[in-house]
Amino acid sequence: GLPLFTPKGSILRRLVEEYMFNLLAEKGYDHVWTPHIARKELFEISGHLEKFKEDMFPVMKAKGRDYILKAMNCPHHIQIFARKPISYREMPQRYAETSTVYRSEQSGELGGLTRVLSISIDDAHVFCREDQVKDEFKKAIEMNVQMLRDFGFEKYWIRLSLRDTKNKTKYLGDDLVWEKMQNEMRGILEESNTPFKEADGEAAFYGPKMDLMAI
């Protein structure tokens, strides 16, 4: 679960990273960089430590402070967004990062380069006004379709990951927001004729997801 890249493998990795960097820059994303560890408090504030603790590595203590290996970039990108006042006229703010994160997977779950402890991801977060959400989702879908075609994937579908209504304690937020966003995401997929299947209980703890599945 801790892959090493040979010289040839490293070249392939760099080419893929360059492709994604250029594609995201072309689509209006600004690239950022965040460290591999963070203070424990950052993940407590974001809610990740409460909801995602089993898949994160344990706390490390150094000089009286508690640190955790980064399992996701979300809290870091939120910090960048919150660094200064941003006008509604400056929205959306789009941040992208090719980053390595670390997740404590079970040994039986590991497999090749698809399920590892040290995961290199092309990650992005968009901070936008509510009236911009629909357009941003559409643009993201179009960008992903372009990426798949450029890499030779002709068939794809979206798994619309929804909240488990029988176990709402797993999630943050209220019913009204969840229903609104799930219906809006469903509508976007239907309007764009994007093939999709719904998956109850597969949402992130903070919101529904569109998971791109390549065939």
C-alpha positions as CSV (number, residue, x, y, z in Angstrom):
1,G,0.0,0.0,0.0
2,L,3.0,2.3,-0.1
3,P,4.0,2.3,-3.9
4,L,7.4,3.2,-5.2
5,F,7.8,4.6,-8.8
6,T,10.7,3.5,-10.9
7,P,12.3,6.0,-13.3
8,K,10.0,5.1,-16.2
9,G,6.9,5.0,-13.9
10,S,7.9,8.4,-12.6
11,I,8.0,9.8,-16.2
12,L,4.4,8.5,-16.8
13,R,3.2,10.0,-13.5
14,R,4.7,13.4,-14.4
15,L,3.1,13.3,-17.8
16,V,-0.3,12.6,-16.3
17,E,0.2,15.4,-13.7
18,E,1.2,17.9,-16.4
19,Y,-1.9,17.0,-18.4
20,M,-4.2,17.6,-15.4
21,F,-2.4,20.8,-14.4
22,N,-2.8,22.2,-17.9
23,L,-6.5,21.1,-18.2
24,L,-7.4,22.6,-14.8
25,A,-5.6,25.8,-15.5
26,E,-7.4,26.1,-18.9
27,K,-10.7,25.7,-17.1
28,G,-10.1,28.5,-14.6
29,Y,-8.5,26.7,-11.6
30,D,-5.7,28.2,-9.6
31,H,-3.2,25.7,-8.2
32,V,-2.3,25.7,-4.6
33,W,0.0,23.6,-2.3
34,T,-0.6,22.3,1.2
35,P,1.6,20.3,3.6
36,H,1.3,16.6,4.3
37,I,0.5,17.0,8.0
38,A,-1.8,19.3,9.9
39,R,-2.7,20.2,13.4
40,K,-5.3,17.9,14.9
41,E,-7.6,20.8,15.6
42,L,-8.0,21.5,11.9
43,F,-9.7,18.1,11.3
44,E,-11.8,18.6,14.5
45,I,-13.1,21.9,13.2
46,S,-13.9,20.5,9.8
47,G,-15.7,17.4,11.2
48,H,-13.4,14.9,9.5
49,L,-11.9,13.6,12.7
50,E,-15.3,12.8,14.1
51,K,-16.7,11.2,11.0
52,F,-13.6,9.8,9.3
53,K,-11.4,8.9,12.2
54,E,-11.2,5.1,11.4
55,D,-9.6,5.8,8.0
56,M,-7.1,8.3,9.3
57,F,-3.7,7.5,10.8
58,P,-3.4,8.1,14.6
59,V,-2.3,11.4,16.1
60,M,1.4,12.1,16.3
61,K,2.8,14.1,19.2
62,A,5.7,16.5,18.7
63,K,6.8,19.3,21.1
64,G,3.5,19.3,23.0
65,R,1.4,19.6,19.8
66,D,-0.8,17.0,18.1
67,Y,-0.5,16.4,14.3
68,I,-2.2,14.0,11.9
69,L,-1.1,12.8,8.4
70,K,-3.4,14.5,5.9
71,A,-6.1,12.2,4.7
72,M,-7.9,14.9,2.6
73,N,-7.3,18.4,1.3
74,C,-10.7,19.9,2.1
75,P,-9.7,21.7,5.4
76,H,-6.5,23.1,3.9
77,H,-8.3,24.5,0.9
78,I,-10.9,26.1,3.1
79,Q,-8.1,27.8,5.1
80,I,-6.8,29.2,1.8
81,F,-10.3,30.5,0.9
82,A,-10.7,32.0,4.4
83,R,-7.3,33.8,4.3
84,K,-8.8,37.1,3.3
85,P,-12.2,38.7,2.6
86,I,-13.5,37.7,-0.9
87,S,-16.3,39.6,-2.6
88,Y,-19.2,37.8,-4.2
89,R,-18.0,39.3,-7.4
90,E,-14.8,37.3,-7.1
91,M,-16.7,34.0,-7.0
92,P,-16.2,31.3,-7.9
93,Q,-12.8,30.6,-6.4
94,R,-11.4,27.3,-7.8
95,Y,-8.4,25.7,-6.1
96,A,-6.6,22.6,-7.5
97,E,-3.8,20.5,-6.1
98,T,-2.0,17.3,-7.1
99,S,-1.4,16.0,-3.6
100,T,-0.5,12.9,-1.7
101,V,-2.8,12.0,1.2
102,Y,-2.7,9.1,3.6
103,R,-5.5,6.8,4.6
104,S,-5.3,3.9,7.0
105,E,-6.9,1.1,4.9
106,Q,-7.4,-2.4,6.0
107,S,-4.8,-4.8,4.7
108,G,-7.4,-6.9,2.8
109,E,-8.7,-3.8,1.1
110,L,-5.4,-2.9,-0.6
111,G,-4.8,-3.6,-4.2
112,G,-2.3,-2.5,-6.8
113,L,-2.3,1.3,-7.4
114,T,-6.1,1.5,-7.0
115,R,-6.3,1.1,-3.2
116,V,-3.3,2.2,-1.3
117,L,-2.2,3.9,2.0
118,S,-0.3,6.7,0.2
119,I,-2.8,8.1,-2.4
120,S,-1.8,10.6,-5.0
121,I,-4.9,12.5,-6.1
122,D,-5.8,15.3,-8.4
123,D,-8.0,17.3,-6.1
124,A,-10.0,20.5,-6.5
125,H,-12.5,22.5,-4.5
126,V,-14.8,25.2,-5.8
127,F,-16.1,27.9,-3.6
128,C,-19.1,29.6,-5.3
129,R,-22.4,31.4,-4.8
130,E,-25.5,29.3,-4.6
131,D,-26.7,30.6,-8.0
132,Q,-23.4,29.3,-9.5
133,V,-23.6,25.7,-8.2
134,K,-25.4,24.3,-11.2
135,D,-23.0,25.8,-13.8
136,E,-20.0,24.7,-11.8
137,F,-21.2,21.1,-11.6
138,K,-21.9,21.1,-15.4
139,K,-18.4,22.4,-16.1
140,A,-16.9,19.8,-13.9
141,I,-18.8,17.0,-15.7
142,E,-17.7,18.3,-19.1
143,M,-14.1,18.5,-17.9
144,N,-14.1,14.9,-16.6
145,V,-15.6,13.7,-19.9
146,Q,-12.9,15.4,-21.8
147,M,-10.3,13.9,-19.6
148,L,-11.7,10.4,-20.0
149,R,-11.8,10.6,-23.8
150,D,-8.2,12.0,-23.9
151,F,-7.1,8.9,-22.0
152,G,-9.1,6.5,-24.2
153,F,-12.1,5.8,-22.0
154,E,-15.2,5.8,-24.2
155,K,-17.8,4.6,-21.6
156,Y,-18.5,6.1,-18.3
157,W,-21.3,6.7,-15.8
158,I,-21.9,8.7,-12.7
159,R,-22.7,7.2,-9.3
160,L,-24.9,9.7,-7.6
161,S,-24.0,9.0,-4.0
162,L,-26.9,10.0,-1.7
163,R,-27.5,10.1,2.1
164,D,-28.7,7.1,4.0
165,T,-32.0,8.5,5.3
166,K,-32.2,5.7,7.9
167,N,-29.0,6.8,9.6
168,K,-28.9,10.6,9.5
169,T,-26.5,10.8,12.4
170,K,-23.6,9.9,10.0
171,Y,-24.0,13.2,8.3
172,L,-23.7,17.0,8.9
173,G,-26.4,19.5,7.8
174,D,-30.2,19.6,7.9
175,D,-32.8,17.7,5.8
176,L,-33.8,20.8,3.7
177,V,-30.2,21.4,2.4
178,W,-29.6,17.7,1.7
179,E,-32.9,17.3,-0.2
180,K,-32.3,20.5,-2.2
181,M,-28.7,19.5,-3.2
182,Q,-29.6,15.9,-4.0
183,N,-32.5,17.0,-6.2
184,E,-30.3,19.7,-7.9
185,M,-27.6,17.2,-8.7
186,R,-30.1,14.7,-10.0
187,G,-31.5,17.4,-12.3
188,I,-28.1,18.4,-13.6
189,L,-27.4,14.8,-14.7
190,E,-30.8,14.4,-16.3
191,E,-30.5,17.7,-18.2
192,S,-27.1,16.9,-19.5
193,N,-28.1,13.3,-20.5
194,T,-25.3,11.9,-18.4
195,P,-25.8,8.2,-17.6
196,F,-26.0,7.7,-13.8
197,K,-27.2,5.4,-11.0
198,E,-28.2,6.4,-7.5
199,A,-26.5,4.9,-4.5
200,D,-28.1,5.4,-1.1
201,G,-25.7,5.7,1.8
202,E,-22.6,6.4,-0.3
203,A,-22.6,10.2,0.2
204,A,-19.8,11.9,2.1
205,F,-20.6,13.0,5.6
206,Y,-20.8,16.6,4.5
207,G,-22.8,16.3,1.2
208,P,-23.9,14.2,-1.7
209,K,-21.3,13.2,-4.4
210,M,-21.0,12.5,-8.1
211,D,-18.5,9.7,-8.5
212,L,-17.2,9.3,-12.0
213,M,-17.0,5.6,-13.0
214,A,-14.9,4.8,-16.1
215,I,-15.4,1.5,-18.0
